[in-house]
Amino acid sequence: MQLRPRRAHVTAIALACLFIAWTWLTLNTRTFHALDASVLPPGPTAESAAGQILAAIAVATAPVVVYTLLVVLSLWAWRRRLQRLASAVIAGIVLTWGLTHLVKAAVARPRPPASLPLITAQGWAYPSSHVAAATVAVIMAIAAMVLTRRARGSLIVTVTLLVGAWTVVLANRWLLRAHWPTDLVGGMVLGATVAVACMATAGVTALRFAPPGGATRRGKRPVVVYNPTKVSDMATFRSLVEGECAERGWEAAIWIETDPDDGGASAARRARRRRPDLVLVAGGDGTVRTLCAEMTETGIPVAIVPAGTGNLLARNLSIPLDFAEALTVAFEGSHRPIDIVEVRADDADEDYSLVMAGMGFDARIMNETNADLKKMVGPAAYVMAALQTLNTPPFEVTISLDGGEPITRTPALALVANVGAVPGQITIIPDALPDDGVLDVLVASPANALDWGAITTRILAGSDDHPGIERGQGRHVVIEASEPVAYQIDGDALGECRRFEATVLPAAVVLMVP
């Protein structure tokens, strides 16, 4: 998705200019110096209750405490697939800490004379690190609330509490005489600049507005098919979807949960029977595959909300992995008809592939990947499983492409692909396109682990000359093995088979893409 110019970028630039101007005025004008001196409070004594309370508040609101809370907010956002917000928060922590220390060292402004020996009032005065950190925290927290479409009442209460807490920090630094008043304003402007700039750069759009003519869409209704094991916070996800529907003038969504016993097939059938204007599917590649197979030839657009580990189809179609951005694509994106591959293994019923299906090495990887480890480290779990399965024995196969002359090979991997990239955005089949009306076949026949290393190195280097690799294209392929071989479809290890047959169904399902 291309990042369009937003008001946030202009706001960040304006705030940066304001901070530069305020810094110059603070350091170079007598009026500001006189103002600072005239509004300083007398300051509490160490023996007074007020002094002890104010000192305790200063410690409790220290930047390190605020940054720790921001780290928690970032982890919260990351677990809910709000990856852009999570990145913006971490960037905000780093930049606020770095810039406050850099400006302090450059300006070297002494603090006002204080009546209390405070550990939170050491070093230079301008700008206030406490206020800068608190400002970033408040803006990021409010953005998270707005982004996740919290109810108006809870939003008002939360914003009131956050602004109240920020005011306490500001007043605390002033009453303790830890800063000149202009230091506090400088910290506020610096914190606001960093927060807005980080969100703008990360592409966080906390406030969205319905597109022109949105009211004319009244009566349109989406269906949401979701895998509850993949969506970590249903309340937040539901708020995101319902907020999008309300802003765009759509009816409330119909929610259908997948059944683990059938991989989501019954949920997909229920969604199809509803004849919705849009189907949103939240899950991994397996859930997406099942849903899209049911939507074949219906013309009902499908929007992917990537909630799995690999999310290969979404990655190949440049669909954002961030939930909020994926929902923007769902409602504002383009319709793109893509191919789907019908697969038959031995005498089993037909199955479908949107990404990659194959026999041998890749199926062993999927089978050996630890589910708990995959939840912890994501796609890296596949790499660890691959290292454990490098000794996958080759198997003898006969391959027939579009009814042509059969060929015999002894590969470790025979792959049928609808897209070309694997996790890590590594392209292993450059010619594979999801809407070209053909399927791509890849056969890898490495003699040993060293050959796998050579193949991997050349793929990473972008070379088309891979030792032990053969490719082909067609509309129908039959792979027959001399003995049962493990096979997988779109990352799901489904057992073993001897005959693997795949047929492309061109432009069979419509997806929403950027």
C-alpha positions in Angstrom: 0.0 0.0 0.0 1.4 3.4 -0.9 1.6 5.9 1.9 -0.3 8.9 1.0 0.5 12.4 2.4 -1.4 12.9 5.7 -2.1 15.8 7.9 0.1 14.0 10.6 3.2 14.7 8.5 2.4 18.4 8.3 1.6 18.5 12.0 4.9 16.9 12.9 6.8 19.4 10.8 4.9 22.3 12.3 5.6 21.0 15.9 9.3 20.5 15.1 9.5 24.1 13.9 7.6 25.3 17.0 10.1 23.4 19.2 13.1 25.0 17.5 11.5 28.5 17.8 10.6 28.0 21.4 14.1 26.8 22.2 15.6 29.8 20.6 13.2 32.2 22.4 13.8 30.5 25.8 17.6 30.9 25.5 17.8 34.2 23.9 15.1 36.6 25.1 15.0 38.5 28.3 11.2 38.4 28.3 11.2 34.6 28.7 13.9 34.8 31.3 11.9 37.3 33.3 8.7 35.2 32.9 10.5 32.1 34.2 11.8 33.9 37.3 8.4 35.6 38.0 6.3 32.4 38.1 8.5 30.1 40.0 6.7 28.9 43.2 8.5 29.1 46.6 9.1 25.3 46.7 8.3 22.8 49.5 10.7 21.9 52.3 12.1 18.4 52.8 10.3 18.1 56.2 6.9 19.0 54.9 4.2 16.5 53.9 3.8 18.3 50.6 7.5 18.0 49.8 7.5 14.3 50.5 4.4 13.7 48.4 5.7 15.7 45.5 9.0 13.9 45.6 7.2 10.5 45.6 5.2 11.6 42.6 8.4 12.7 40.8 9.8 9.2 41.3 6.6 7.4 40.2 6.4 9.5 37.0 10.1 9.3 36.1 10.8 8.8 32.4 12.1 5.2 33.0 8.7 4.3 34.6 6.8 6.0 31.7 9.0 4.2 29.1 8.3 0.9 30.8 4.6 1.5 30.5 5.1 2.4 26.8 6.9 -0.9 26.3 3.9 -2.7 27.7 1.6 -0.7 25.4 3.8 -1.8 22.4 3.6 -5.4 23.4 -0.2 -5.1 23.8 -0.5 -3.6 20.3 1.9 -6.2 18.8 -0.1 -9.2 20.2 -3.2 -7.7 18.6 -1.6 -7.3 15.2 -1.5 -3.5 15.5 2.1 -3.7 14.3 2.4 -0.1 13.0 1.2 1.2 16.4 3.7 -1.0 18.2 6.5 0.1 16.0 5.6 3.8 16.5 5.6 3.4 20.3 9.0 1.8 20.4 10.4 4.5 18.1 8.8 7.1 20.3 10.6 5.7 23.4 14.0 5.7 21.6 13.7 9.1 20.0 12.3 10.9 23.1 15.0 9.5 25.3 17.7 10.3 22.8 16.5 13.8 21.8 15.9 15.0 25.4 19.5 14.0 26.3 20.9 15.5 23.2 19.2 18.8 23.6 20.0 19.0 27.3 23.7 18.5 26.5 23.6 21.0 23.6 21.7 23.7 25.6 23.3 23.1 29.0 20.7 25.1 30.9 21.1 25.0 34.7 18.0 24.2 36.8 16.4 26.7 39.0 17.5 26.8 42.7 15.5 24.0 44.4 14.7 23.6 48.1 14.7 19.8 47.9 17.7 17.5 46.9 15.9 15.5 44.3 17.3 12.5 42.4 14.8 13.3 39.7 16.2 16.8 39.2 19.8 16.1 38.3 21.6 17.3 35.2 20.5 20.0 32.8 17.1 21.5 32.8 15.9 22.1 29.2 13.7 20.3 28.1 11.9 18.5 30.8 12.4 14.7 30.3 9.4 14.0 32.6 7.0 16.1 30.6 8.4 14.9 27.2 7.9 11.2 28.2 4.5 11.8 29.7 3.4 13.7 26.5 4.5 10.8 24.3 2.7 8.3 26.5 -0.6 10.2 26.6 -0.7 10.8 22.8 0.2 7.1 22.1 -2.4 5.8 24.6 -5.1 8.0 23.1 -4.1 6.9 19.6 -4.5 3.3 20.7 -7.9 3.9 22.1 -9.1 5.7 18.9 -7.5 3.2 16.6 -9.3 0.3 18.3 -12.6 2.2 18.1 -13.4 2.2 21.8 -16.9 3.3 22.8 -17.3 7.1 23.0 -18.0 7.0 26.8 -15.0 5.0 27.7 -12.8 7.1 25.3 -13.9 10.3 27.0 -13.2 8.9 30.5 -9.8 7.5 29.5 -8.8 10.7 27.7 -9.8 12.7 30.8 -7.8 10.5 33.1 -4.7 10.6 30.8 -4.8 14.4 30.5 -5.3 14.6 34.3 -2.2 12.4 34.9 -0.2 14.5 32.4 -1.3 17.7 34.2 -0.1 16.1 37.5 3.3 15.5 36.0 3.5 19.1 34.7 2.4 20.6 38.0 4.7 18.3 40.0 7.8 19.5 38.1 6.8 23.1 38.5 5.9 22.9 42.3 9.2 21.1 43.0 11.2 23.8 41.2 12.8 21.1 39.2 12.4 23.1 36.0 11.8 26.6 34.7 8.3 26.9 33.2 9.8 27.2 29.7 11.5 23.8 30.2 8.1 22.3 30.8 6.7 23.8 27.6 9.7 22.7 25.7 9.3 19.1 27.0 5.6 19.1 26.0 6.3 20.3 22.4 9.2 17.9 22.0 7.1 15.0 23.2 4.2 15.9 20.9 6.6 16.3 17.9 8.1 12.8 18.5 4.8 11.1 19.0 3.1 12.6 15.9 6.2 12.1 13.8 6.6 8.4 14.8 2.9 7.6 14.1 3.0 9.4 10.8 6.2 7.6 9.7 4.9 4.2 10.8 1.6 4.8 8.9 -0.6 4.8 12.0 -4.0 6.4 11.0 -5.8 6.8 14.3 -8.5 8.9 12.8 -10.2 7.7 9.6 -13.1 9.3 7.9 -15.7 7.6 5.8 -15.0 8.0 2.0 -17.3 10.5 0.1 -20.6 8.9 -0.6 -20.3 6.5 2.3 -23.9 7.0 3.3 -25.0 5.6 0.0 -23.6 2.2 1.0 -26.3 1.8 3.7 -27.6 -1.8 3.4 -24.3 -3.4 2.5 -23.3 -6.0 5.1 -20.0 -7.9 5.6 -19.6 -11.4 7.1 -16.6 -12.0 9.3 -15.2 -15.6 9.4 -12.6 -15.9 12.1 -10.4 -18.5 13.6 -10.6 -17.9 17.4 -7.2 -19.6 17.9 -5.5 -17.0 15.8 -7.2 -13.8 17.0 -5.7 -13.1 20.4 -8.1 -10.3 21.5 -11.6 -10.7 20.0 -12.9 -7.6 21.8 -10.3 -5.4 20.1 -10.7 -7.1 16.7 -14.5 -6.7 16.9 -14.2 -3.0 17.8 -11.9 -2.5 14.8 -14.4 -4.1 12.4 -17.5 -2.6 13.8 -15.8 0.8 13.8 -14.9 0.5 10.1 -18.5 -0.6 9.3 -20.1 2.3 11.2 -17.7 4.9 9.6 -18.4 3.7 6.1 -22.1 3.4 6.4 -22.2 -0.5 6.3 -24.6 -2.6 8.3 -23.3 -4.4 11.4 -21.1 -7.4 10.5 -22.3 -11.0 10.8 -19.7 -13.0 12.9 -19.1 -16.7 12.2 -16.5 -18.7 14.2 -14.6 -21.5 12.5 -15.0 -25.1 13.9 -11.6 -26.7 14.5 -13.1 -30.1 13.6 -13.6 -29.2 10.0 -10.9 -26.5 9.4 -13.5 -23.8 8.9 -15.5 -25.5 6.1 -18.9 -25.3 7.8 -18.2 -21.6 8.7 -17.3 -20.9 5.1 -20.5 -22.5 3.8 -22.6 -20.5 6.3 -20.9 -17.3 5.1 -21.6 -18.2 1.4 -25.3 -18.8 2.1 -25.6 -15.3 3.6 -24.7 -13.8 0.2 -22.8 -10.9 1.8 -21.3 -7.9 0.0 -17.9 -8.7 1.5 -16.4 -11.6 3.4 -13.6 -10.9 5.8 -11.5 -13.9 6.8 -9.2 -13.6 9.9 -6.9 -16.6 10.3 -3.9 -18.3 8.9 -3.3 -19.6 5.4 -5.4 -22.7 6.1 -8.5 -20.7 7.2 -8.0 -18.4 4.2 -7.7 -21.4 1.8 -10.9 -23.1 3.1 -12.9 -19.9 2.9 -11.7 -19.0 -0.6 -12.4 -22.5 -1.8 -16.1 -22.0 -0.8 -16.3 -18.6 -2.4 -15.0 -19.9 -5.8 -17.0 -18.7 -8.8 -19.4 -16.7 -6.5 -18.0 -13.3 -7.3 -18.2 -12.4 -3.6 -15.1 -10.4 -2.7 -12.9 -11.8 0.1 -10.8 -9.6 2.3 -7.9 -11.2 4.2 -7.1 -10.1 7.7 -3.8 -11.9 8.3 -3.8 -13.6 11.7 -1.6 -16.6 11.1 2.1 -17.2 11.3 3.1 -17.4 7.6 0.3 -15.4 6.0 1.9 -16.3 2.7 -1.0 -15.3 0.4 -1.3 -11.9 2.2 2.4 -11.3 1.9 2.5 -12.2 -1.8 -0.5 -9.8 -2.5 1.1 -7.0 -0.4 -1.8 -7.1 2.0 -0.7 -5.4 5.3 -0.1 -7.7 8.3 -1.3 -4.9 10.5 -5.0 -5.4 11.4 -6.1 -1.8 11.1 -4.4 -1.4 7.8 -5.7 -4.7 6.5 -9.2 -3.5 7.2 -8.6 -0.3 5.3 -7.7 -2.5 2.3 -10.8 -4.7 2.9 -13.1 -1.7 2.5 -11.1 0.6 0.2 -8.9 -1.8 -1.8 -9.3 -3.1 -5.4 -11.0 -6.2 -6.6 -8.5 -8.7 -7.9 -9.6 -12.1 -9.3 -7.0 -14.7 -8.6 -6.5 -18.3 -9.6 -7.1 -21.2 -7.2 -5.6 -24.7 -7.6 -7.7 -27.8 -7.3 -5.7 -30.6 -5.7 -6.4 -34.3 -5.5 -4.3 -36.7 -3.4 -4.8 -40.3 -4.2 -8.6 -41.1 -3.9 -9.3 -38.3 -1.4 -11.9 -35.5 -2.1 -10.7 -32.5 -4.0 -8.9 -29.8 -1.9 -7.7 -26.4 -2.9 -4.5 -24.4 -2.8 -4.0 -20.7 -3.1 -0.3 -20.6 -2.2 1.9 -23.7 -2.6 1.3 -27.4 -2.3 3.8 -30.1 -2.7 5.4 -33.5 -1.8 8.6 -34.2 0.2 10.8 -31.7 1.9 8.3 -28.9 2.4 5.7 -31.3 3.8 8.3 -32.7 6.2 9.0 -29.1 7.4 5.4 -28.4 8.1 5.0 -31.7 9.9 8.1 -31.2 12.0 7.4 -27.5 13.0 6.5 -27.2 16.6 3.2 -25.4 17.1 4.2 -23.9 20.4 7.5 -22.7 19.0 5.7 -21.2 16.0 3.5 -19.1 18.4 6.6 -17.8 20.1 9.0 -17.1 17.3 6.7 -17.0 14.2 8.2 -18.0 10.8 11.6 -18.7 12.4 10.1 -22.0 13.6 10.0 -23.1 10.0 13.7 -22.5 9.6 14.5 -24.6 12.6 12.3 -27.4 11.3 14.0 -27.1 7.9 17.4 -27.6 9.4 16.1 -30.8 11.1 14.8 -32.2 7.8 17.7 -31.5 5.5 18.3 -35.3 5.3 14.9 -35.9 3.8 15.4 -38.9 1.5 14.7 -38.4 -2.2 11.8 -40.2 -3.9 11.2 -41.4 -7.4 8.3 -39.6 -9.3 6.9 -39.5 -12.7 5.6 -36.0 -13.7 3.2 -35.2 -16.5 2.4 -31.6 -17.4 -0.7 -30.8 -19.4 -0.9 -34.4 -20.7 2.6 -34.2 -22.2 5.3 -36.8 -22.2 5.9 -38.0 -18.6 9.4 -37.5 -17.1 11.0 -39.4 -14.3 13.0 -37.7 -11.5 14.3 -38.5 -8.0 13.7 -35.2 -6.1 13.6 -34.3 -2.4 10.8 -31.8 -3.2 8.1 -31.5 -5.8 6.1 -28.3 -5.5 3.1 -26.8 -7.2 2.8 -23.0 -6.7 0.2 -20.3 -7.3 2.6 -17.6 -5.9 6.3 -17.2 -5.8 7.5 -16.0 -2.4 8.0 -17.9 0.8 8.3 -16.5 4.4 10.9 -13.7 4.5 9.7 -12.5 1.1 12.2 -14.8 -0.5 11.1 -15.5 -4.1 11.8 -19.1 -5.1 9.6 -19.1 -8.2 9.9 -15.7 -10.0 7.4 -16.5 -12.7 4.6 -17.5 -10.4 1.7 -15.1 -10.4 -1.7 -15.6 -8.6 -3.7 -14.4 -11.6 -1.8 -15.7 -14.7 -4.1 -18.7 -15.4 -1.3 -21.3 -15.0 0.3 -23.1 -12.1 4.1 -23.3 -11.6 5.9 -26.6 -10.9 9.2 -26.8 -9.2 11.3 -29.9 -8.7 14.4 -29.9 -6.5 16.8 -32.8 -6.7 19.8 -31.9 -4.4 22.3 -34.7 -4.0 23.2 -33.7 -0.4 22.9 -31.0 2.2 25.7 -29.0 0.5 23.5 -28.8 -2.6 20.7 -27.4 -0.4 23.1 -24.7 0.7 24.0 -23.9 -2.9 20.4 -23.7 -3.9 19.6 -21.4 -0.9 22.5 -19.1 -1.6 21.6 -18.6 -5.2 17.9 -18.0 -4.4 18.9 -15.3 -1.8 21.2 -13.8 -4.4 18.3 -13.6 -6.9 19.9 -16.0 -9.4 17.7 -18.1 -11.7 20.5 -20.6 -12.2 19.9 -23.1 -9.4 21.7 -26.5 -9.4 19.3 -29.3 -9.1 16.2 -27.2 -9.8 13.8 -27.6 -12.7 10.7 -25.5 -13.3 7.7 -25.7 -15.6 4.3 -24.1 -16.1 0.9 -25.5 -17.1 -2.8 -25.8 -16.3 -2.7 -29.4 -15.1 0.0 -31.5 -13.5 0.1 -35.1 -12.3 2.9 -36.3 -9.9 3.0 -40.0 -9.2 5.5 -41.4 -6.7 6.7 -45.0 -6.4 5.9 -45.0 -2.7 3.8 -42.9 -0.3 5.3 -39.5 0.3 4.4 -36.7 2.8 2.4 -33.9 1.2 1.1 -30.5 2.3 -1.3 -27.8 1.0 -0.7 -24.2 1.9 1.3 -25.1 5.0 -1.0 -27.8 6.3 0.6 -31.3 6.5 -2.1 -33.7 5.4 -0.4 -37.1 5.5 1.0 -39.2 2.6 0.0 -39.9 -0.9 1.4 -41.5 -4.1 -0.6 -39.6 -6.7 -0.8 -35.8 -6.5 -2.9 -34.1 -9.1 -3.3 -30.3 -9.5 -5.5 -28.2 -11.9 -5.6 -24.4 -12.0 -9.0 -22.7 -12.0 -8.3 -19.2 -13.5 -9.7 -16.1 -11.8 -11.9 -18.2 -9.6 -12.0 -16.0 -6.4 -12.1 -12.3 -6.0 -9.8 -10.8 -3.3 -9.5 -7.3 -2.0 -5.9 -6.0 -2.5 -4.2 -2.6 -2.0 
